Amino acid sequence: MPKQILFILALTFSLGACQNKTKTDPKDLNTLLDNWHLAASHADIDTYFSAFADNAIYIGTDASERWTKQEFHSFCKPYFAKGKAWDFKAFDRKIYFSEDGDTAWFNELLNTWMGVCRASGVLTLKNGTWKISQYHLSVTIKNEKMKQFLEIKQ
């Protein structure tokens, strides 16, 4: 009987240790996302796209902009080839984790050439590496300007 109790205790502690290994500090994901935005401002296409999961989706501000990683790469290539793509700077980001710690989702406000934009996304942990699985960029409109916006949109 004592061997069984010892085994159960050892198993419990090792499972607890494994769970702690999957815990990610939100600072790590902030760094990943900040470096990803920085790669665009430096036109570093390799670093920028290495942050994406292979099956990633990028959703842009235009209703037609829903790209796979490969499609988005093709769209971005000419911009990055000019030596500077875009320079988005996050100033308010919130990150949340799934219970198992293998998925995170976030939303952020960004200073951009379009003014303040909002983005949200999903990050997944695969083989110990976090990747962007989905990124969704949207333009923000002040509520009091919505009527004007709707007129322009038509």
DSSP file (Angstrom, degrees, kcal/mol; ACC not computed):
  #  RESIDUE AA STRUCTURE BP1 BP2  ACC     N-H-->O    O-->H-N    N-H-->O    O-->H-N    TCO  KAPPA ALPHA  PHI   PSI    X-CA   Y-CA   Z-CA
    1    1 A M     >        0   0    0      0, 0.0     4,-2.0     0, 0.0     3,-0.3   0.000 360.0 360.0 360.0 -45.4    0.0    0.0    0.0
    2    2 A P  H  >  +     0   0    0      0, 0.0     4,-2.6     0, 0.0     5,-0.2   0.859 360.0  55.9 -59.3 -33.0    2.7    2.6    0.8
    3    3 A K  H  > S+     0   0    0      2,-0.2     4,-2.4     1,-0.2     5,-0.1   0.892 106.9  49.7 -65.2 -38.1    4.2    2.0   -2.7
    4    4 A Q  H  > S+     0   0    0     -3,-0.3     4,-2.6     2,-0.2    -1,-0.2   0.916 112.1  47.0 -66.4 -42.8    0.9    2.8   -4.3
    5    5 A I  H  X S+     0   0    0     -4,-2.0     4,-2.6     2,-0.2    -2,-0.2   0.920 112.6  49.9 -63.9 -43.1    0.5    6.0   -2.3
    6    6 A L  H  X S+     0   0    0     -4,-2.6     4,-2.5    -5,-0.2    -2,-0.2   0.902 111.1  49.6 -61.0 -41.4    4.1    7.0   -3.2
    7    7 A F  H  X S+     0   0    0     -4,-2.4     4,-2.7     2,-0.2    -2,-0.2   0.920 111.2  48.6 -63.0 -45.3    3.4    6.3   -6.9
    8    8 A I  H  X S+     0   0    0     -4,-2.6     4,-2.6     2,-0.2    -2,-0.2   0.910 112.7  48.4 -63.9 -42.1    0.3    8.4   -6.8
    9    9 A L  H  X S+     0   0    0     -4,-2.6     4,-2.5     2,-0.2    -1,-0.2   0.924 112.5  48.1 -62.9 -43.9    2.1   11.2   -5.1
   10   10 A A  H  X S+     0   0    0     -4,-2.5     4,-2.3     1,-0.2    -2,-0.2   0.905 112.8  48.6 -63.2 -41.6    5.0   11.1   -7.6
   11   11 A L  H  X S+     0   0    0     -4,-2.7     4,-2.5     2,-0.2     5,-0.2   0.914 110.8  51.0 -64.6 -43.6    2.5   11.0  -10.5
   12   12 A T  H  X S+     0   0    0     -4,-2.6     4,-2.2     1,-0.2    -2,-0.2   0.924 112.1  46.3 -60.3 -46.3    0.6   14.0   -9.1
   13   13 A F  H  X S+     0   0    0     -4,-2.5     4,-2.2     1,-0.2    -1,-0.2   0.888 113.0  48.9 -65.7 -38.7    3.8   16.0   -8.7
   14   14 A S  H  X S+     0   0    0     -4,-2.3     4,-2.2     2,-0.2    -2,-0.2   0.882 111.0  49.9 -71.1 -35.7    5.1   15.2  -12.1
   15   15 A L  H  X S+     0   0    0     -4,-2.5     4,-2.3     2,-0.2    -2,-0.2   0.908 111.0  50.4 -65.3 -40.2    1.8   16.1  -13.8
   16   16 A G  H  X S+     0   0    0     -4,-2.2     4,-2.0    -5,-0.2    -2,-0.2   0.897 109.6  50.3 -62.1 -40.7    1.8   19.3  -11.9
   17   17 A A  H  X S+     0   0    0     -4,-2.2     4,-1.4     2,-0.2    -2,-0.2   0.895 109.8  50.6 -65.0 -40.2    5.4   20.0  -13.1
   18   18 A C  H  X S+     0   0    0     -4,-2.2     4,-1.0     1,-0.2    -2,-0.2   0.901 109.2  51.1 -64.6 -40.4    4.4   19.3  -16.7
   19   19 A Q  H >X S+     0   0    0     -4,-2.3     3,-0.6     1,-0.2     4,-0.5   0.896 107.5  53.0 -64.7 -38.5    1.4   21.7  -16.4
   20   20 A N  H >< S+     0   0    0     -4,-2.0     3,-0.8     1,-0.2    -1,-0.2   0.825 101.7  60.3 -65.5 -30.3    3.7   24.4  -15.1
   21   21 A K  H 3< S+     0   0    0     -4,-1.4    -1,-0.2     1,-0.2    -2,-0.2   0.810 102.7  52.1 -66.9 -28.7    6.0   23.9  -18.1
   22   22 A T  H << S+     0   0    0     -4,-1.0     2,-0.3    -3,-0.6    -1,-0.2   0.586  83.4 108.6 -85.2  -8.5    3.2   24.8  -20.5
   23   23 A K    <<  -     0   0    0     -3,-0.8     2,-0.4    -4,-0.5    78,-0.0  -0.516  56.8-158.5 -69.4 130.0    2.4   28.1  -18.6
   24   24 A T        -     0   0    0     -2,-0.3    -2,-0.1    77,-0.0    -3,-0.0  -0.913  16.3-125.6-113.4 136.6    3.5   31.0  -20.7
   25   25 A D    >>  -     0   0    0     -2,-0.4     3,-1.9     1,-0.1     4,-0.9  -0.660  19.0-133.2 -75.3 128.0    4.2   34.4  -19.4
   26   26 A P  H 3> S+     0   0    0      0, 0.0     4,-2.4     0, 0.0     5,-0.2   0.791 104.9  69.3 -54.0 -26.3    2.0   37.0  -21.3
   27   27 A K  H 3> S+     0   0    0      1,-0.2     4,-2.4     2,-0.2     5,-0.2   0.858  93.8  56.6 -59.8 -34.3    5.2   39.0  -21.6
   28   28 A D  H <> S+     0   0    0     -3,-1.9     4,-2.1     2,-0.2    -1,-0.2   0.901 109.5  44.0 -64.1 -40.4    6.6   36.4  -24.0
   29   29 A L  H  X S+     0   0    0     -4,-0.9     4,-2.6     2,-0.2     5,-0.2   0.854 110.8  54.4 -74.5 -34.1    3.6   36.8  -26.3
   30   30 A N  H  X S+     0   0    0     -4,-2.4     4,-2.9     2,-0.2     5,-0.2   0.927 110.0  48.1 -60.2 -43.5    3.7   40.5  -26.1
   31   31 A T  H  X S+     0   0    0     -4,-2.4     4,-2.8     2,-0.2     5,-0.2   0.921 110.5  51.3 -62.7 -44.6    7.4   40.3  -27.2
   32   32 A L  H  X S+     0   0    0     -4,-2.1     4,-1.9     1,-0.2    -2,-0.2   0.941 114.8  42.3 -57.7 -49.1    6.4   37.9  -30.1
   33   33 A L  H  X S+     0   0    0     -4,-2.6     4,-2.4     2,-0.2    -2,-0.2   0.894 114.2  50.4 -69.0 -40.4    3.7   40.3  -31.3
   34   34 A D  H  X S+     0   0    0     -4,-2.9     4,-2.3    -5,-0.2    -1,-0.2   0.916 112.5  47.4 -62.7 -42.2    5.8   43.4  -30.8
   35   35 A N  H  X S+     0   0    0     -4,-2.8     4,-2.3    -5,-0.2    -1,-0.2   0.845 109.5  54.5 -67.4 -33.3    8.7   41.8  -32.8
   36   36 A W  H  X S+     0   0    0     -4,-1.9     4,-1.4    -5,-0.2    -2,-0.2   0.939 110.8  44.5 -64.7 -47.3    6.2   40.7  -35.5
   37   37 A H  H  X S+     0   0    0     -4,-2.4     4,-1.7     1,-0.2    51,-0.3   0.900 112.7  53.1 -62.6 -39.7    5.0   44.3  -35.9
   38   38 A L  H  X S+     0   0    0     -4,-2.3     4,-1.6     1,-0.2    -2,-0.2   0.877 102.0  58.6 -63.1 -38.7    8.6   45.5  -35.8
   39   39 A A  H  <>S+     0   0    0     -4,-2.3     5,-3.1     1,-0.2    -1,-0.2   0.879 105.1  50.9 -59.8 -37.8    9.6   43.1  -38.6
   40   40 A A  H ><5S+     0   0    0     -4,-1.4    45,-1.5     1,-0.2     3,-1.4   0.920 107.8  51.5 -65.5 -42.3    7.0   44.7  -40.9
   41   41 A S  H 3<5S+     0   0    0     -4,-1.7    -1,-0.2     1,-0.3    -2,-0.2   0.776 114.5  43.8 -67.7 -23.4    8.4   48.2  -40.1
   42   42 A H  T 3<5S-     0   0    0     -4,-1.6    -1,-0.3    -5,-0.1    -2,-0.2   0.331 111.6-121.6 -98.2   5.5   11.8   46.9  -41.1
   43   43 A A  T < 5 +     0   0    0     -3,-1.4     2,-1.2    43,-0.2    -3,-0.2   0.860  56.4 156.4  55.5  39.2   10.5   45.0  -44.1
   44   44 A D     >< +     0   0    0     -5,-3.1     4,-2.5     1,-0.2    -1,-0.2  -0.722  14.1 176.1 -95.1  84.4   11.9   41.8  -42.7
   45   45 A I  H  > S+     0   0    0     -2,-1.2     4,-2.5     1,-0.2     5,-0.2   0.834  73.6  54.9 -64.0 -35.3    9.6   39.4  -44.6
   46   46 A D  H  > S+     0   0    0      2,-0.2     4,-1.7     1,-0.2    -1,-0.2   0.944 113.0  41.1 -65.1 -47.7   11.2   36.2  -43.3
   47   47 A T  H  > S+     0   0    0      2,-0.2     4,-0.8     1,-0.2    -2,-0.2   0.912 114.7  53.7 -65.1 -42.0   10.8   37.2  -39.6
   48   48 A Y  H >< S+     0   0    0     -4,-2.5     3,-0.7     1,-0.2    -2,-0.2   0.938 115.3  37.7 -58.8 -49.3    7.3   38.5  -40.3
   49   49 A F  H >< S+     0   0    0     -4,-2.5     3,-1.1     1,-0.2    -1,-0.2   0.701 104.2  67.9 -82.1 -18.5    6.1   35.3  -41.9
   50   50 A S  H 3< S+     0   0    0     -4,-1.7    -1,-0.2     1,-0.2    -2,-0.2   0.706  92.0  64.9 -70.9 -16.6    7.9   32.9  -39.6
   51   51 A A  T << S+     0   0    0     -4,-0.8    81,-3.2    -3,-0.7     2,-0.3   0.663  89.2  87.2 -76.6 -15.9    5.6   34.1  -36.8
   52   52 A F  E <  S-a  132   0A   0     -3,-1.1    81,-0.2    79,-0.2     2,-0.1  -0.602  81.2-121.4 -86.3 143.3    2.6   32.7  -38.6
   53   53 A A  E >   -     0   0A   0     79,-2.8     3,-1.8    -2,-0.3    16,-0.1  -0.426  34.7-108.0 -67.9 157.0    1.4   29.1  -38.3
   54   54 A D  E 3  S+     0   0A   0      1,-0.3    15,-0.3    -2,-0.1    16,-0.2   0.836 121.2  42.7 -59.4 -33.0    1.4   27.2  -41.6
   55   55 A N  E 3  S+     0   0A   0     13,-0.1    -1,-0.3    14,-0.1    78,-0.1   0.054  88.6 145.6-101.6  25.3   -2.4   27.3  -41.7
   56   56 A A  E <   -     0   0A   0     -3,-1.8    13,-1.0    76,-0.1     2,-0.4  -0.191  35.9-151.0 -65.6 153.6   -2.7   31.0  -40.5
   57   57 A I  E     -aB 134  68A   0     76,-1.9    78,-2.0    11,-0.2     2,-0.5  -0.992   3.6-161.1-125.1 134.0   -5.4   33.3  -41.7
   58   58 A Y  E     -aB 135  67A   0      9,-2.6     9,-3.0    -2,-0.4     2,-0.6  -0.975   4.6-165.0-115.0 126.1   -4.9   37.1  -42.0
   59   59 A I  E     -aB 136  66A   0     76,-3.2    78,-2.9    -2,-0.5     7,-0.2  -0.952  12.6-164.8-114.2 117.9   -8.1   39.2  -42.1
   60   60 A G        -     0   0    0      5,-1.9     5,-0.1    -2,-0.6    75,-0.0  -0.142  36.1 -91.6 -93.3-171.2   -7.6   42.8  -43.3
   61   61 A T  S    S+     0   0    0     77,-0.1     2,-0.3     3,-0.1    78,-0.2   0.750 102.7  78.5 -77.1 -25.4   -9.7   45.9  -43.2
   62   62 A D  S >  S-     0   0    0      1,-0.1     3,-2.2    76,-0.1    -2,-0.3  -0.643  86.8-125.1 -84.2 142.0  -11.3   45.4  -46.6
   63   63 A A  T 3  S+     0   0    0     -2,-0.3    -1,-0.1     1,-0.3    -2,-0.0   0.743 111.1  56.4 -59.2 -22.9  -14.1   42.9  -46.7
   64   64 A S  T 3  S+     0   0    0      1,-0.1     2,-1.4    -5,-0.0    -1,-0.3   0.565  82.6  99.4 -84.3  -7.5  -12.2   41.0  -49.5
   65   65 A E    <   +     0   0    0     -3,-2.2    -5,-1.9    -5,-0.1     2,-0.4  -0.621  34.6 128.2 -91.4  86.4   -9.1   40.6  -47.4
   66   66 A R  E     +B   59   0A   0     -2,-1.4     2,-0.3    -7,-0.2    -7,-0.2  -0.859  37.3 175.8-134.1  98.9   -9.2   37.0  -46.0
   67   67 A W  E     -B   58   0A   0     -9,-3.0    -9,-2.6    -2,-0.4     2,-0.1  -0.802  30.8-135.3-114.1 144.5   -5.9   35.5  -46.8
   68   68 A T  E  >  -B   57   0A   0     -2,-0.3     4,-2.8   -11,-0.2     5,-0.3  -0.373  46.8 -96.6 -74.0 170.7   -4.1   32.2  -46.1
   69   69 A K  H  > S+     0   0    0    -13,-1.0     4,-2.2   -15,-0.3     5,-0.1   0.919 127.2  47.6 -57.0 -44.5   -0.5   32.6  -45.1
   70   70 A Q  H  > S+     0   0    0    -16,-0.2     4,-2.0     2,-0.2    -1,-0.2   0.906 112.8  47.6 -66.5 -42.3    0.7   31.9  -48.7
   71   71 A E  H  > S+     0   0    0      1,-0.2     4,-2.1     2,-0.2    -2,-0.2   0.908 113.0  48.6 -65.0 -41.4   -1.8   34.4  -50.2
   72   72 A F  H  X S+     0   0    0     -4,-2.8     4,-2.7     1,-0.2    -2,-0.2   0.881 108.2  54.7 -67.2 -37.0   -0.9   37.1  -47.7
   73   73 A H  H  X S+     0   0    0     -4,-2.2     4,-2.2    -5,-0.3    -1,-0.2   0.928 108.4  48.9 -59.7 -45.6    2.8   36.5  -48.4
   74   74 A S  H  < S+     0   0    0     -4,-2.0    -2,-0.2     1,-0.2    -1,-0.2   0.894 112.9  47.7 -61.9 -40.7    2.2   37.1  -52.1
   75   75 A F  H  < S+     0   0    0     -4,-2.1     4,-0.4     1,-0.2    -2,-0.2   0.911 116.6  43.2 -64.7 -42.8    0.2   40.3  -51.3
   76   76 A C  H >X S+     0   0    0     -4,-2.7     4,-2.4     1,-0.2     3,-0.8   0.776  91.1  84.8 -76.2 -28.3    2.9   41.6  -48.9
   77   77 A K  H 3X S+     0   0    0     -4,-2.2     4,-2.4     1,-0.3    -1,-0.2   0.845  89.5  48.4 -49.6 -47.5    6.0   40.7  -51.0
   78   78 A P  H 3> S+     0   0    0      0, 0.0     4,-0.8     0, 0.0    -1,-0.3   0.878 112.8  49.1 -63.5 -34.9    6.0   43.9  -53.2
   79   79 A Y  H X4>S+     0   0    0     -3,-0.8     5,-0.8    -4,-0.4     3,-0.8   0.940 113.7  44.9 -67.4 -46.7    5.6   46.1  -50.1
   80   80 A F  H ><5S+     0   0    0     -4,-2.4     3,-1.8     1,-0.2    -1,-0.2   0.848 105.8  62.3 -65.6 -33.5    8.4   44.4  -48.2
   81   81 A A  H 3<5S+     0   0    0     -4,-2.4    -1,-0.2    -5,-0.3    -2,-0.2   0.759  93.5  63.9 -64.4 -24.3   10.6   44.5  -51.3
   82   82 A K  T <<5S-     0   0    0     -4,-0.8    -1,-0.3    -3,-0.8    -2,-0.2   0.554 119.4-109.2 -76.5  -7.4   10.5   48.3  -51.3
   83   83 A G  T < 5S+     0   0    0     -3,-1.8     2,-0.3    -4,-0.2    -3,-0.1   0.323  95.3  55.5  98.6  -9.3   12.3   48.2  -47.9
   84   84 A K      < +     0   0    0     -5,-0.8   -43,-0.2   -41,-0.1    -2,-0.1  -0.893  50.6 173.3-156.8 125.5    9.4   49.3  -45.7
   85   85 A A        -     0   0    0    -45,-1.5     2,-0.3    -2,-0.3   -44,-0.2   0.742  59.1 -39.5 -95.6 -96.8    6.0   47.8  -45.3
   86   86 A W        -     0   0    0    -46,-0.2     2,-0.5   -49,-0.1    -1,-0.3  -0.921  41.9-138.7-134.6 160.3    3.9   49.3  -42.5
   87   87 A D        +     0   0    0     -2,-0.3     2,-0.5   -46,-0.1   -49,-0.1  -0.831  26.3 171.8-126.6  91.8    4.6   50.5  -39.0
   88   88 A F        -     0   0    0     -2,-0.5     2,-0.5   -51,-0.3    24,-0.2  -0.864  11.9-165.3-101.9 131.8    1.9   49.5  -36.5
   89   89 A K  E     -C  111   0A   0     22,-2.0    22,-2.7    -2,-0.5     2,-0.2  -0.959  12.5-141.8-121.9 115.9    2.6   50.1  -32.8
   90   90 A A  E     +C  110   0A   0     -2,-0.5    20,-0.2    20,-0.2     3,-0.1  -0.527  25.7 168.3 -73.2 136.7    0.4   48.4  -30.2
   91   91 A F  E    S+     0   0A   0     18,-2.3     2,-0.3     1,-0.3    19,-0.1   0.445  70.3  32.3-126.7  -5.8   -0.4   50.6  -27.2
   92   92 A D  E     +C  109   0A   0     17,-1.0    17,-2.1     2,-0.0     2,-0.4  -0.805  69.3 165.6-152.3 108.1   -3.1   48.5  -25.5
   93   93 A R  E     -C  108   0A   0     -2,-0.3     2,-0.4    15,-0.2    15,-0.2  -0.979  16.1-167.3-130.2 137.4   -3.1   44.7  -25.6
   94   94 A K  E     -C  107   0A   0     13,-2.6    13,-1.7    -2,-0.4     2,-0.4  -0.982   9.1-165.5-121.4 134.7   -4.9   42.1  -23.6
   95   95 A I  E     -C  106   0A   0     -2,-0.4     2,-0.3    11,-0.2    11,-0.2  -0.967   4.6-174.3-124.8 137.9   -4.0   38.4  -23.8
   96   96 A Y  E     -C  105   0A   0      9,-2.7     9,-2.1    -2,-0.4     2,-0.3  -0.951  10.5-146.4-130.5 148.9   -6.0   35.5  -22.5
   97   97 A F  E     -C  104   0A   0     -2,-0.3     7,-0.2     7,-0.2     2,-0.1  -0.883  15.5-119.6-119.3 147.0   -5.1   31.8  -22.3
   98   98 A S    >   -     0   0    0      5,-2.8     3,-1.1    -2,-0.3     5,-0.1  -0.329  40.0-102.6 -70.1 164.3   -7.1   28.6  -22.7
   99   99 A E  T 3  S+     0   0    0      1,-0.3    -1,-0.1     2,-0.1    -2,-0.0   0.860 123.4  49.1 -59.8 -36.8   -7.2   26.2  -19.7
  100  100 A D  T 3  S-     0   0    0      1,-0.1    -1,-0.3   -77,-0.0   -78,-0.0   0.579 107.1-127.6 -82.1  -7.6   -4.6   23.9  -21.2
  101  101 A G  S <  S+     0   0    0     -3,-1.1    -2,-0.1     2,-0.2    -1,-0.1   0.541  82.6 106.1  78.6   6.7   -2.3   26.8  -22.0
  102  102 A D  S    S+     0   0    0      1,-0.1    23,-2.7    22,-0.1     2,-0.4   0.490  74.8  48.9 -97.9  -4.3   -1.9   25.8  -25.6
  103  103 A T  E     + D   0 124A   0     21,-0.2    -5,-2.8    -5,-0.1     2,-0.3  -0.996  60.3 179.8-135.8 139.8   -4.1   28.6  -27.1
  104  104 A A  E     -CD  97 123A   0     19,-2.7    19,-3.5    -2,-0.4     2,-0.3  -0.981   6.8-164.7-134.5 149.8   -4.1   32.3  -26.5
  105  105 A W  E     +CD  96 122A   0     -9,-2.1    -9,-2.7    -2,-0.3     2,-0.3  -0.957  13.0 178.2-131.5 154.7   -6.2   35.0  -27.9
  106  106 A F  E     -CD  95 121A   0     15,-2.1    15,-2.1    -2,-0.3     2,-0.3  -0.947  20.3-154.1-148.6 163.0   -5.7   38.7  -27.8
  107  107 A N  E     -CD  94 120A   0    -13,-1.7   -13,-2.6    -2,-0.3     2,-0.3  -0.979  20.5-179.9-138.4 151.0   -6.9   42.1  -28.8
  108  108 A E  E     -CD  93 119A   0     11,-2.8    11,-2.6    -2,-0.3     2,-0.4  -0.995  25.9-133.5-149.5 149.7   -4.9   45.2  -29.3
  109  109 A L  E     -CD  92 118A   0    -17,-2.1   -18,-2.3    -2,-0.3   -17,-1.0  -0.872  31.1-162.1-100.9 142.6   -5.2   48.9  -30.2
  110  110 A L  E     -CD  90 117A   0      7,-2.8     7,-2.2    -2,-0.4     2,-0.6  -0.969  22.8-135.7-130.5 138.5   -2.6   50.1  -32.7
  111  111 A N  E     +CD  89 116A   0    -22,-2.7   -22,-2.0    -2,-0.4     2,-0.2  -0.856  47.0 157.8 -84.7 123.5   -1.2   53.4  -33.8
  112  112 A T  E >   - D   0 115A   0      3,-1.3     3,-1.7    -2,-0.6   -24,-0.1  -0.813  61.2 -93.6-138.4 175.5   -1.1   53.1  -37.6
  113  113 A W  T 3  S+     0   0    0      1,-0.3     3,-0.1    -2,-0.2   -25,-0.1   0.671 126.5  56.9 -65.6 -16.5   -1.1   55.3  -40.8
  114  114 A M  T 3  S-     0   0    0      1,-0.5    -1,-0.3     0, 0.0     2,-0.3   0.325 119.7-110.6 -92.8   5.6   -4.9   54.9  -40.7
  115  115 A G  E <  S-D  112   0A   0     -3,-1.7    -3,-1.3    24,-0.1    -1,-0.5  -0.668  76.6  -5.0  92.2-157.0   -5.1   56.3  -37.2
  116  116 A V  E    S-D  111   0A   0     -2,-0.3    24,-1.2    -5,-0.2     2,-0.3  -0.586  72.8-179.3 -75.9 127.0   -6.1   54.0  -34.3
  117  117 A C  E     -DE 110 139A   0     -7,-2.2    -7,-2.8    -2,-0.4     2,-0.4  -0.801  18.4-137.8-117.3 163.6   -6.9   50.5  -35.4
  118  118 A R  E     -DE 109 138A   0     20,-2.7    20,-3.2    -2,-0.3     2,-0.3  -0.955  20.5-178.4-120.5 143.4   -8.0   47.5  -33.5
  119  119 A A  E     -DE 108 137A   0    -11,-2.6   -11,-2.8    -2,-0.4     2,-0.3  -0.971   6.7-173.1-136.1 154.7   -6.8   43.9  -34.0
  120  120 A S  E     +DE 107 136A   0     16,-2.0    16,-3.1    -2,-0.3     2,-0.3  -0.960  14.1 163.8-139.8 159.6   -7.5   40.6  -32.5
  121  121 A G  E     -DE 106 135A   0    -15,-2.1   -15,-2.1    -2,-0.3     2,-0.4  -0.985  31.6-117.5-165.8 174.1   -5.9   37.3  -33.0
  122  122 A V  E     -DE 105 134A   0     12,-2.1    11,-2.9    -2,-0.3    12,-1.6  -0.984  20.5-164.5-125.9 134.1   -5.3   33.7  -32.0
  123  123 A L  E     -DE 104 132A   0    -19,-3.5   -19,-2.7    -2,-0.4     2,-0.4  -0.943   6.7-162.0-116.9 140.7   -1.9   32.2  -31.0
  124  124 A T  E     -DE 103 131A   0      7,-2.4     7,-2.2    -2,-0.4     2,-0.7  -0.960  15.0-134.8-126.1 144.6   -1.3   28.5  -30.8
  125  125 A L  E     + E   0 130A   0    -23,-2.7     2,-0.4    -2,-0.4     5,-0.2  -0.867  30.0 171.2 -98.7 116.3    1.5   26.6  -29.1
  126  126 A K  E >   - E   0 129A   0      3,-2.6     3,-1.9    -2,-0.7    -2,-0.0  -0.993  69.0 -15.5-129.0 125.0    3.0   23.8  -31.3
  127  127 A N  T 3  S-     0   0    0     -2,-0.4    -1,-0.1     1,-0.3     3,-0.1   0.862 129.1 -52.0  50.9  40.7    6.1   21.9  -30.4
  128  128 A G  T 3  S+     0   0    0      1,-0.2     2,-0.4  -106,-0.0    -1,-0.3   0.518 118.0 106.4  80.2   5.1    7.0   24.5  -27.8
  129  129 A T  E <   - E   0 126A   0     -3,-1.9    -3,-2.6     2,-0.0     2,-0.3  -0.970  63.3-135.6-123.7 130.9    6.7   27.5  -30.2
  130  130 A W  E     - E   0 125A   0     -2,-0.4     2,-0.3    -5,-0.2    -5,-0.2  -0.656  27.4-179.1 -81.6 136.1    3.9   30.1  -30.3
  131  131 A K  E     - E   0 124A   0     -7,-2.2    -7,-2.4    -2,-0.3     2,-0.6  -0.962  33.3-110.6-133.4 151.3    2.6   31.0  -33.7
  132  132 A I  E     +aE  52 123A   0    -81,-3.2   -79,-2.8    -2,-0.3    -9,-0.2  -0.733  33.7 174.7 -80.3 119.0    0.0   33.4  -35.0
  133  133 A S  E     +     0   0A   0    -11,-2.9   -76,-1.9    -2,-0.6     2,-0.3   0.747  69.0   9.6 -96.0 -30.4   -3.0   31.3  -36.3
  134  134 A Q  E     -aE  57 122A   0    -12,-1.6   -12,-2.1   -78,-0.2     2,-0.4  -0.983  58.6-176.3-150.2 140.0   -5.3   34.2  -37.0
  135  135 A Y  E     -aE  58 121A   0    -78,-2.0   -76,-3.2    -2,-0.3     2,-0.5  -0.998   5.6-170.5-135.4 132.6   -4.9   38.0  -37.1
  136  136 A H  E     -aE  59 120A   0    -16,-3.1   -16,-2.0    -2,-0.4     2,-0.4  -0.958   3.7-166.7-130.5 113.0   -7.8   40.3  -37.7
  137  137 A L  E     + E   0 119A   0    -78,-2.9     2,-0.3    -2,-0.5   -18,-0.2  -0.818  11.3 176.6-100.3 134.8   -7.2   44.0  -38.3
  138  138 A S  E     - E   0 118A   0    -20,-3.2   -20,-2.7    -2,-0.4     2,-0.3  -0.985  28.6-122.2-139.0 151.9  -10.0   46.5  -38.2
  139  139 A V  E     - E   0 117A   0     -2,-0.3     2,-0.4   -22,-0.2   -22,-0.2  -0.708  29.3-132.5 -88.1 139.1  -10.4   50.3  -38.5
  140  140 A T        -     0   0    0    -24,-1.2     2,-0.4    -2,-0.3   -24,-0.1  -0.752  18.6-167.5 -95.5 142.7  -12.0   52.0  -35.6
  141  141 A I        -     0   0    0     -2,-0.4     5,-0.1   -24,-0.0     2,-0.1  -0.996  25.5-119.6-127.5 127.8  -14.8   54.6  -36.1
  142  142 A K    >   -     0   0    0     -2,-0.4     3,-2.0     1,-0.1     4,-0.4  -0.431  26.0-123.3 -63.3 139.8  -16.0   56.9  -33.4
  143  143 A N  G >  S+     0   0    0      1,-0.3     3,-1.4     2,-0.2     4,-0.4   0.862 111.3  56.7 -55.4 -39.1  -19.7   56.3  -32.7
  144  144 A E  G 3  S+     0   0    0      1,-0.3    -1,-0.3     2,-0.1     4,-0.2   0.654 108.2  49.1 -70.3 -12.4  -20.6   59.9  -33.4
  145  145 A K  G <> S+     0   0    0     -3,-2.0     4,-2.4     1,-0.1    -1,-0.3   0.366  81.7  99.0-102.1   2.1  -19.0   59.6  -36.8
  146  146 A M  H <> S+     0   0    0     -3,-1.4     4,-2.7    -4,-0.4     5,-0.2   0.875  78.6  53.8 -61.6 -39.8  -20.8   56.4  -37.8
  147  147 A K  H  > S+     0   0    0     -4,-0.4     4,-1.7     2,-0.2    -1,-0.2   0.930 111.1  46.3 -61.0 -45.2  -23.5   58.1  -39.8
  148  148 A Q  H  > S+     0   0    0      1,-0.2     4,-2.3     2,-0.2    -2,-0.2   0.916 112.1  52.0 -60.9 -44.3  -20.8   59.9  -41.9
  149  149 A F  H  X S+     0   0    0     -4,-2.4     4,-2.8     1,-0.2    -2,-0.2   0.918 107.2  51.2 -59.3 -45.1  -18.9   56.6  -42.3
  150  150 A L  H  X S+     0   0    0     -4,-2.7     4,-1.3     1,-0.2    -1,-0.2   0.854 109.1  51.9 -63.5 -34.9  -22.0   54.8  -43.5
  151  151 A E  H  < S+     0   0    0     -4,-1.7    -1,-0.2    -5,-0.2    -2,-0.2   0.917 112.3  45.4 -65.9 -43.0  -22.6   57.5  -46.1
  152  152 A I  H  < S+     0   0    0     -4,-2.3    -2,-0.2     1,-0.2    -1,-0.2   0.903 108.4  57.4 -64.9 -41.6  -19.0   57.1  -47.4
  153  153 A K  H  <        0   0    0     -4,-2.8    -1,-0.2     1,-0.3    -2,-0.2   0.818 360.0 360.0 -62.1 -32.2  -19.2   53.4  -47.4
  154  154 A Q     <        0   0    0     -4,-1.3    -1,-0.3    -3,-0.2    -2,-0.2   0.494 360.0 360.0 -75.4 360.0  -22.2   53.4  -49.8
